Structures are given as C-alpha cells and as structure tokens.
C-alpha cells in the first residue's frame, strides 16, 4: 500500500464516523439519540464534584421528550454512582456531606432524595425531616 492510499483510507474512516469524535454537534436543548457527555453540576468546598452521567431518553404522558440523567460523585480518583436515581434538574448541596436530588420519571419530578456524598446512598426525604 502506498502512503497516499493509507492517507486516503484514514481520511475516509474519519469522515465516515462524522469527524474525530464520531458525533455531530447537538444543541443543548435538543433531545436526540446522541447521548450527551458527562457534565459537572456542582462542587463543594472539600473538592467533591457532582456530575450528570448516564443519560436516558424519556417521554412524558403528553408526548414531550426529555433526557433524564444519573448522578455521579467524584473526588480525586474516586467515583461513586448514585444508584437508581435519575433526574432532570440539578441537585442542591445542603452541607458538606449531603445533597438533595429530585427523582424524575417520565419527564416529571417526583420525590426528593437526600444523597450521602461519601457513599452515594440515596434516601427518600420525609416531609419536615432535616438532613
């Protein structure tokens, strides 16, 4: 194979994938089949980062489409997934060890959950309960 043929094959492979990343740019408010990348939601003073991850497409009862996202807690090289809690809104930091996140189902917010920032364990918040 000549050097010119190798370049041509490489270029064809890149173009077939839609560019170097293999994805086309997507507007932030557009729901498509292309999953959004992880995105930083908030941080606390101890360096804990909360990230949106694991996107899933959802549809409301009236047919409106949305993307619900999982949450991941990161600090240093440690990553902790928040299990079974998908949301469509950013969580709220309550203190250095707890955040509140709304559980979303079919593009609708539901019960609030208190999430331990060390373990990632979510517990449904009871009305009037303090974190």
C-alpha atoms as one frame of an Amber mdcrd trajectory, in Angstrom:
protein
   0.000   0.000   0.000   1.342   3.429  -0.894   1.464   6.326   1.552  -1.190
   8.165  -0.490  -3.576   5.193  -0.251  -3.054   4.940   3.518  -3.894   8.640
   3.947  -6.985   8.247   1.788  -8.223   5.243   3.762  -7.609   7.035   7.089
  -9.424  10.158   5.919 -12.353   8.099   4.654 -12.600   6.327   8.042 -12.652
   9.646   9.926 -15.268  11.156   7.620 -17.447   8.043   7.871 -17.570   8.499
  11.652 -18.713  12.118  11.438 -15.361  13.587  12.462 -12.717  12.842  15.047
 -15.216  12.238  17.881 -17.712  10.247  15.826 -20.510  12.602  16.968 -22.224
  15.550  15.363 -22.620  18.732  17.449 -26.013  18.878  19.186 -27.801  21.896
  20.624 -28.077  21.683  24.423 -31.878  21.843  24.395 -32.348  19.245  21.649
 -33.298  15.678  22.555 -31.672  13.278  20.121 -30.397   9.742  20.003 -26.872
  11.065  20.667 -26.204  10.825  24.402 -24.804  13.992  25.986 -21.410  13.800
  27.617 -20.892  13.873  31.373 -21.237  17.382  32.756 -20.218  18.947  36.059
 -23.237  20.126  38.058 -21.784  21.430  41.335 -18.851  21.243  43.745 -18.435
  21.708  47.475 -15.624  23.298  49.472 -13.997  19.890  50.153 -13.470  19.303
  46.420 -16.374  16.890  45.927 -17.835  17.157  42.418 -21.335  16.142  41.355
 -21.674  15.121  37.696 -24.613  14.324  35.430 -23.957  10.935  33.794 -25.827
   8.006  32.243 -28.377   9.839  30.084 -31.645   8.149  29.188 -34.342   9.392
  26.846 -37.777   9.705  28.420 -41.257  10.725  27.294 -43.994  12.380  29.354
 -47.657  11.355  29.293 -48.375  14.202  26.829 -45.596  13.109  24.460 -42.941
  15.656  25.461 -39.426  14.232  25.245 -36.624  14.875  27.712 -33.321  13.470
  28.905 -33.087  12.208  32.462 -29.573  11.835  33.888 -27.901   9.729  36.537
 -25.622  11.307  39.131 -22.023  10.502  39.990 -19.984  11.813  42.917 -16.294
  12.369  42.172 -13.384  13.322  44.383  -9.783  12.816  43.363  -9.706   9.499
  41.516 -12.770   8.100  43.329 -16.113   7.832  41.508 -19.363   6.812  43.204
 -22.558   6.294  41.214 -25.813   7.325  42.894 -27.897   4.180  42.300 -31.403
   4.213  40.824 -31.821   7.978  40.865 -32.365   9.689  37.530 -33.156  13.391
  37.497 -33.894  16.214  35.100 -32.817  19.022  37.430 -29.537  19.896  39.138
 -29.230  18.667  42.730 -28.880  21.117  45.618 -25.963  20.974  48.032 -27.288
  21.037  51.625 -23.982  20.730  53.505 -20.546  19.121  53.118 -21.984  15.609
  53.330 -25.475  15.772  51.792 -27.232  16.891  48.619 -30.912  16.840  47.649
 -31.892  15.460  44.254 -35.342  15.064  42.733 -36.226  11.667  41.299 -37.648
  12.074  37.796 -39.885   9.609  35.977 -41.324  10.214  32.506 -40.025  13.828
  32.424 -41.771  14.715  35.691 -40.127  15.488  39.041 -41.185  13.228  41.887
 -39.960  12.655  45.408 -36.880  14.447  46.756 -33.975  12.272  47.911 -31.149
  13.055  50.305 -27.873  11.657  48.973 -24.828  10.967  51.132 -21.814  12.484
  49.320 -19.424   9.841  50.691 -21.387   6.668  49.899 -23.772   7.897  47.167
 -26.629   6.274  49.079 -29.992   7.997  48.377 -32.784   8.069  50.973 -36.217
   9.442  50.227 -36.692  12.706  52.113 -39.585  12.760  54.529 -41.590  15.968
  54.888 -40.146  18.085  57.681 -37.013  15.936  58.073 -33.717  17.760  58.469
 -30.607  16.468  56.654
